[in-house]
Amino acid sequence: MELISKLGINLGMLVAQLVNFLLLLFILKKFVYGPVLEKLEQRKNMIAKSVSDSKAADETLRDIEKARSEMIEKTKSQSLAMIEAAATSAEEAKNSITESARREAQAIFDQSKLQIAREKEKMLKEAGEELGRLVVRAAEKIIEREFTPEDQKRLATQATEQFGQK
């Protein structure tokens, strides 16, 4: 201790300064250095997380871009398939409608032909009946002039029977 006194060091002061230094060191470590290191660590972690998130976002963006490209290609192929199907369906519908119209026209034609044949037959029948009536009247008038009433009756009956059978 003598050496310390000869050097001009006051031991009480040195201990007080040492206690002050340790106290200041403790306070700085507790309230300044610790929080600063903690903030630096948080900042370091935040930067590392941001870099990690950025890489993940880049990967996600690449995946999304790839999925979008695949979806566009898939949509294109589906669209082409739908267009082809619609064209085929339209062609089939056109053919079906054309065939249906052709069948309807043929049915109308056949029906008209049948109706014309019926009308012709009806007209021929009516003409035959009218001709028969005219022949009967003409014959009656001729018979009235040349035959007796009994002959006229007998001929009229025979003519009616003959025309009734036809």
MARFI-791309 format. One line per 3 residues: number of its first residue (from 1); their letters; for each residue x, y negated, z of N, C-alpha, C, CB. Coordinates in steps of 0.2 Angstrom, whole numbers. Atoms other than C-alpha are relative to their C-alpha. Glycine has a CB too. Layout:
<sites>
NUM	a	X/Y/Z/X/Y/Z/X/Y/Z/X/Y/Z ~ ...;
</sites>
This chain:
<sites>
1	mel	4/6/0/0/0/0/4/-6/0/-5/0/6 ~ -5/6/0/14/-11/3/2/-2/-7/6/2/4 ~ -2/1/7/18/-9/-15/-6/-4/-4/1/6/-4;
4	isk	6/3/3/1/-15/-20/0/-7/3/-7/3/2 ~ 0/7/-2/3/-30/-9/6/-4/-3/1/0/8 ~ -6/3/3/20/-34/-16/-2/-2/-7/6/4/1;
7	lgi	2/2/7/13/-34/-33/-5/-5/0/-3/6/-4 ~ 5/6/-1/0/-47/-27/-7/2/-2/2/-5/-5 ~ 7/-2/1/-15/-36/-29/-3/1/7/0/7/-3;
10	nlg	4/0/-6/-28/-38/-16/-5/6/-1/-4/-7/1 ~ 3/-7/0/-35/-21/-12/-7/-1/1/3/4/5 ~ 7/2/-1/-52/-28/-6/-3/-2/-6/-1/-5/6;
13	mlv	2/3/6/-54/-38/-22/0/6/-5/4/-6/-2 ~ 0/-5/5/-49/-23/-32/-5/5/0/7/4/0 ~ 5/-5/-1/-61/-11/-24/-7/-4/-2/0/2/7;
16	aql	6/4/2/-75/-25/-26/0/0/-8/0/-7/3 ~ 0/0/7/-70/-27/-44/-2/7/-3/6/-3/-3 ~ 1/-7/3/-70/-8/-47/-7/2/1/5/5/4;
19	vnf	7/-1/-1/-87/-7/-39/-4/-4/-4/-2/-1/8 ~ 4/4/5/-93/-21/-49/0/3/-7/3/-8/0 ~ -1/-3/7/-86/-13/-65/-4/6/-1/8/1/-1;
22	lll	4/-7/0/-94/4/-61/-7/-2/0/2/4/6 ~ 7/2/0/-110/-5/-57/-2/-3/-7/-1/-5/6 ~ 1/3/7/-109/-15/-73/0/5/-5/5/-5/-2;
25	lfi	-1/-6/5/-104/1/-83/-7/4/1/6/4/2 ~ 6/-4/-1/-119/10/-75/-6/-4/-3/-1/2/8 ~ 5/4/3/-131/-4/-79/0/0/-7/0/-7/4;
28	lkk	0/0/7/-125/-6/-96/-2/7/-3/7/-2/-2 ~ 2/-6/2/-126/12/-99/-7/2/0/4/6/3 ~ 7/-2/-1/-143/14/-92/-5/-4/-4/-1/-1/8;
31	fvy	5/4/3/-151/-1/-99/2/-3/-7/-1/-6/4 ~ -2/2/6/-141/-6/-114/3/5/-5/5/-6/0 ~ -3/-5/4/-130/7/-121/-4/6/-1/7/3/3;
34	gpv	4/-6/1/-142/22/-118/-6/-2/-5/-3/2/7 ~ 5/1/5/-157/13/-127/3/-2/-7/-4/-6/3 ~ -3/1/7/-145/7/-141/1/6/-3/6/-5/1;
37	lek	-2/-7/2/-139/25/-143/-6/3/-2/4/4/5 ~ 7/-3/1/-157/31/-142/-3/-3/-7/-5/-1/6 ~ 3/3/6/-163/18/-155/4/2/-7/1/-8/1;
40	leq	-4/-2/5/-148/23/-166/-1/7/-2/8/-1/1 ~ 2/-7/2/-152/41/-165/-7/0/-3/0/4/7 ~ 6/0/3/-170/37/-169/0/-2/-7/-5/-4/4;
43	rkn	-1/3/7/-165/27/-184/3/5/-4/5/-6/0 ~ -4/-5/3/-153/41/-189/-5/5/-2/6/3/4 ~ 5/-6/1/-167/54/-188/-6/-3/-5/-4/2/7;
46	mia	4/3/5/-179/42/-197/2/0/-7/-3/-7/2 ~ -3/0/6/-167/40/-211/0/7/-3/7/-4/0 ~ -1/-7/2/-164/58/-212/-7/3/-2/3/5/5;
49	ksv	7/-2/2/-183/61/-212/-2/-3/-7/-5/-2/6 ~ 1/3/6/-185/48/-226/3/3/-6/1/-8/1 ~ -4/-3/5/-172/56/-236/-3/7/-2/7/1/1;
52	sds	3/-6/0/-180/73/-233/-7/-1/-4/-1/4/7 ~ 7/1/3/-198/66/-237/1/-2/-7/-3/-5/4 ~ -1/2/7/-191/58/-253/2/6/-4/6/-5/0;
55	kaa	-1/-6/4/-184/75/-259/-6/4/-1/6/4/4 ~ 6/-4/0/-200/83/-254/-5/-3/-5/-3/1/7 ~ 5/3/5/-210/70/-264/2/1/-7/0/-8/2;
58	det	-3/-1/7/-198/72/-279/-2/7/-2/7/-1/0 ~ 1/-7/2/-201/91/-279/-8/0/-1/2/5/6 ~ 7/0/1/-220/88/-276/-2/-3/-7/-4/-3/6;
61	lrd	1/3/7/-220/76/-291/1/4/-6/4/-7/0 ~ -2/-5/6/-211/88/-302/-5/6/0/7/3/1 ~ 5/-6/0/-223/102/-297/-7/-3/-3/-1/2/7;
64	iek	6/3/3/-238/90/-300/0/-1/-7/-2/-6/4 ~ -1/1/7/-231/85/-317/0/6/-4/7/-4/-1 ~ 0/-6/3/-228/103/-321/-8/3/-1/4/5/3;
67	ars	7/-3/0/-246/108/-316/-4/-4/-4/-3/-1/8 ~ 4/4/4/-253/93/-325/1/2/-8/2/-8/1 ~ -2/-2/7/-244/98/-341/-3/7/-2/8/1/-1;
70	emi	3/-6/1/-250/116/-339/-8/-1/-1/1/5/6 ~ 7/1/0/-268/110/-336/-2/-4/-7/-2/-5/6 ~ 1/3/6/-267/99/-351/0/5/-6/5/-6/-2;
73	ekt	-1/-6/5/-261/114/-362/-6/4/1/6/4/1 ~ 6/-5/-1/-275/125/-354/-6/-4/-3/-1/1/7 ~ 6/4/2/-288/111/-357/0/0/-8/0/-7/3;
76	ksq	0/1/7/-282/109/-375/-2/7/-3/7/-1/-3 ~ 2/-7/2/-283/128/-378/-8/2/1/4/6/3 ~ 7/-1/-1/-300/129/-370/-5/-5/-5/-2/-2/7;
79	sla	4/4/4/-306/114/-380/0/3/-7/3/-7/0 ~ -1/-3/6/-300/122/-396/-5/6/-1/7/2/-2 ~ 4/-6/0/-309/138/-391/-7/-2/0/2/5/6;
82	mie	7/2/0/-325/129/-387/-2/-3/-7/-1/-6/5 ~ 2/2/7/-324/120/-404/-1/5/-5/6/-5/-2 ~ 0/-6/4/-321/136/-413/-7/4/1/6/5/1;
85	aaa	7/-3/-2/-336/144/-403/-6/-4/-3/0/1/7 ~ 6/5/2/-347/129/-407/-1/1/-8/1/-7/2 ~ 0/0/8/-342/130/-426/-3/7/-2/7/-1/-3;
88	tsa	3/-7/2/-346/149/-426/-7/0/2/4/5/4 ~ 7/1/-2/-362/146/-417/-4/-4/-4/-1/-2/8 ~ 3/5/4/-367/132/-428/-1/4/-7/4/-6/-2;
91	eea	0/-4/6/-363/144/-443/-6/5/0/7/3/-2 ~ 5/-5/-1/-373/158/-436/-7/-3/0/1/4/7 ~ 7/3/0/-388/146/-432/-2/-2/-7/0/-6/5;
94	kns	2/2/7/-387/139/-450/-2/6/-4/6/-3/-3 ~ 1/-6/4/-387/157/-457/-7/2/3/5/5/1 ~ 7/-3/-3/-402/162/-445/-5/-5/-2/1/0/8;
97	ite	6/5/2/-412/146/-449/-1/1/-8/2/-7/1 ~ 1/-1/7/-409/149/-468/-3/6/-1/7/0/-4 ~ 4/-6/1/-414/167/-467/-7/0/2/4/6/4;
100	sar	7/0/-2/-429/163/-457/-4/-4/-5/0/-4/7 ~ 4/4/5/-434/149/-469/-1/4/-6/4/-6/-2 ~ 0/-4/6/-431/161/-484/-6/6/2/6/4/-1;
103	rea	5/-5/-1/-442/175/-475/-7/-4/0/1/3/7 ~ 7/3/-1/-456/162/-471/-2/-2/-7/1/-7/4 ~ 2/2/7/-456/156/-489/-2/6/-4/6/-3/-4;
106	qai	2/-6/3/-457/174/-495/-6/2/2/6/5/1 ~ 6/-2/-3/-471/177/-483/-6/-4/-3/0/0/8 ~ 5/4/3/-480/162/-489/-2/1/-7/2/-8/0;
109	fdq	1/-2/7/-477/167/-507/-4/6/-1/7/1/-3 ~ 4/-6/0/-483/184/-504/-7/-1/2/3/6/5 ~ 6/1/-2/-498/178/-495/-4/-4/-5/0/-4/7;
112	skl	3/3/6/-502/166/-509/-2/4/-5/4/-6/-2 ~ 1/-4/5/-500/179/-521/-6/5/1/6/5/-2 ~ 5/-5/-2/-512/191/-512/-7/-4/0/1/2/8;
115	qia	6/4/0/-525/176/-509/-2/-1/-8/2/-6/3 ~ 2/1/7/-524/173/-528/-3/6/-3/6/-2/-4 ~ 3/-6/3/-527/191/-532/-7/1/3/5/6/2;
118	rek	7/-1/-3/-542/191/-520/-5/-5/-3/0/-1/8 ~ 5/5/4/-549/175/-528/-1/2/-7/4/-7/0 ~ 1/-3/7/-546/183/-545/-6/5/0/6/2/-3;
121	ekm	4/-6/0/-555/199/-540/-7/-3/2/2/5/5 ~ 6/2/-2/-569/189/-532/-4/-4/-6/1/-5/6 ~ 2/3/5/-571/178/-547/-2/5/-6/5/-5/-3;
124	lke	2/-5/5/-571/193/-559/-7/3/2/5/5/-1 ~ 6/-3/-2/-584/201/-548/-6/-4/-1/0/2/8 ~ 5/5/0/-595/185/-547/-2/-1/-8/2/-6/3;
127	age	1/1/7/-593/183/-566/-4/6/-3/7/-1/-4 ~ 3/-7/2/-598/202/-569/-7/-1/2/3/6/3 ~ 7/0/-2/-613/199/-558/-4/-5/-4/0/-2/8;
130	elg	4/5/4/-618/183/-567/-1/2/-7/4/-6/0 ~ 1/-2/6/-615/191/-583/-6/6/0/6/4/-3 ~ 5/-5/0/-626/206/-578/-7/-3/1/1/4/6;
133	rlv	6/3/-1/-640/194/-572/-2/-3/-7/1/-6/5 ~ 2/3/7/-639/185/-589/-2/5/-5/6/-4/-2 ~ 2/-5/4/-640/201/-598/-7/3/1/6/6/0;
136	vra	6/-3/-2/-654/207/-588/-6/-5/-2/-1/1/8 ~ 5/5/2/-664/190/-591/-1/0/-8/3/-7/2 ~ 1/-1/8/-660/191/-610/-4/6/-2/7/-1/-3;
139	aek	3/-6/1/-665/208/-610/-8/0/1/3/6/3 ~ 7/1/-2/-681/204/-601/-4/-4/-5/0/-3/7 ~ 3/5/5/-685/190/-613/-2/4/-6/4/-6/-1;
142	iie	1/-4/7/-682/202/-628/-6/5/1/7/3/-2 ~ 5/-6/-1/-692/216/-620/-7/-3/1/2/3/7 ~ 7/3/-1/-707/204/-615/-3/-1/-7/1/-6/4;
145	ref	3/2/7/-709/200/-634/-1/7/-3/5/-4/-3 ~ 1/-6/5/-707/218/-641/-3/6/4/7/1/-2 ~ 3/-6/-4/-712/230/-627/-6/-1/4/6/3/4;
148	tpe	6/0/-4/-727/234/-618/2/-1/8/-4/6/0 ~ -2/1/-7/-727/229/-599/2/7/3/-6/-2/4 ~ -2/-7/-3/-725/248/-594/8/1/-3/-4/6/-2;
151	dqk	-7/-1/3/-709/249/-606/5/-5/3/0/-1/-8 ~ -4/5/-3/-703/233/-599/2/2/7/-3/-7/0 ~ -1/-2/-7/-704/239/-581/5/6/0/-7/2/4;
154	rla	-4/-6/0/-696/256/-585/8/-3/-2/-2/5/-5 ~ -6/3/2/-681/247/-594/3/-4/5/-1/-4/-7 ~ -2/4/-6/-679/234/-580/3/4/5/-5/-5/2;
157	tqa	-2/-5/-6/-678/248/-567/7/3/-2/-5/5/1 ~ -6/-4/2/-665/258/-577/6/-5/0/-1/3/-7 ~ -6/5/1/-654/242/-581/2/-2/7/-2/-6/-4;
160	teq	-1/2/-7/-655/237/-562/4/6/3/-6/-1/4 ~ -3/-6/-3/-650/255/-557/7/0/-3/-4/6/-1 ~ -7/0/3/-635/255/-569/4/-5/2/-1/0/-8;
163	fgq	-5/6/-3/-628/238/-564/1/1/7/-4/-6/-2 ~ -1/-1/-7/-631/242/-546/6/5/2/-6/2/3 ~ -5/-5/-1/-620/257/-548/7/-2/-1/-1/6/-4;
166	k	-7/2/2/-605/248/-556/2/-5/5/-1/-3/-7;
</sites>
